[in-house]
Amino acid sequence: MTERVLVPHEDKPAPEPLRLVQSFVNTRDLLKRVDLLADPGPATAWLRQTGLLGPGATAGVGELRLAREFRESLRVMLAGNGPGPAPAPSELGPVQAAARAARPRLSVGPGGQVELAPGTGDRLAGGLTRLLLVIRDAQHDGTWSRLKLCGNPDCLWAFYDRSHSRRGAWCDMASCGNLIKNRNLRARRAVRASAGPHEPA
């Protein structure tokens, strides 16, 4: 698999601004056992770089815990974009809590465009509100359903499915796709071998 750089590279990037949601979900790399939101120092640097945190703000331990819970709720939502189940109400709790706490604001641009933007200043809560607004827009324009999780349960990397059929299942076919296909093939062979030869009728 190609080297993963959490910021800003993605192997199968979503269009902007949905790519920000993709990168946020991918701050946790299960294969490498890396969580960019685990430690306040690196987390603050990444959150500032992406604009989810104001340039003078820092992310505290409590805020990062909420951000990690929010991220895992987003991961569950993405699973529903593929063959995974729809999220259970209990799994949406952190996203719903962020939505209830959000204080977005309306503005009118110079050309008369009405825009909705996070209204909580430099704090991380404003960044999470921004992610929710991006998701809302992506759900309306049809791009949200193409943002999926890799079908390898040991990976779960968020990728953007650009296939015509919208049936993409792997972040990388050469690694995760072949790994799971070979694993399934071995499992089928083991079942056939354990069943033994068929008795003649």
Residue, then its C-alpha position, 0 to 999 in steps of 0.5 A: m500500500t502507498e504510504r499514508v500521510l494523514v495530512p493532506h494526502e488521500d489515495k482516493p480523495a473526496p472533492e473539496p470540501l468533503r475531503l476535510v471530513q475524509s481527512f478528519v475520519n482518517t486521523r485514526d489509522l488502524l493499520k499503523r495504530v496511529d491516532l492524530l487526535a490522541d495527543p494535544g500537541p500534534a492534534t492542535a497542530w493538525l486542527r489548526q492546519t486544517g482550519l478546524l481550530g483557530p490559529g491561537a486556540t489549543a485543543g484540550v484533553g477533554e475537547l480531544r476526547l469529544a472530537r475522537e467520539f465525534r470522529e467514530s460516529l462519523r465512521v459509523m455513518l460512513a459504514g452505512n454508505g457501503p454494505g455496512p448497517a445503518p448507524a444505530p441511534s446510540e452510535l450517533g450520540p456524539v454527532q447529535a450532541a455536537a449538532r445540539a451545541a452548534r451555533p451556526r450563523l447566516s451571512v450574505g456575501p457580496g453577490g447576495q449568496v446566503e451562506l451558513a457558517p460555524g458561529t463558535g469562533d476559534r474553538l474546536a466546537g466551531g470546527l466540528t460544526r463546520l464538518l457537520l455543515v460540509i456533510r449536510d451539503a454533501q448529502h444534498d449534492g450526492t457526494w456524501s454517499r460516495l465517501k465510504l469505509c474500506g471493507n477490510p475490518d482491520c483498516l476502515w480507511a475512509f475513501y472516495d468511491r469514484s467508480h461508475s457503479r458506486r460499488g467500490a469497497w477498498c481503499d486500495m485493491a492491491s492491499c486490502g482488496n486482495l487480502i480480504k478476497n484471499r481470506n474469504l477464499r481460504a475460508r470457503r476452502a476450509v468449509r468445503a474441506s471440513a464438509g468432506p467428500h459428498e456421499p453418492a446418492 
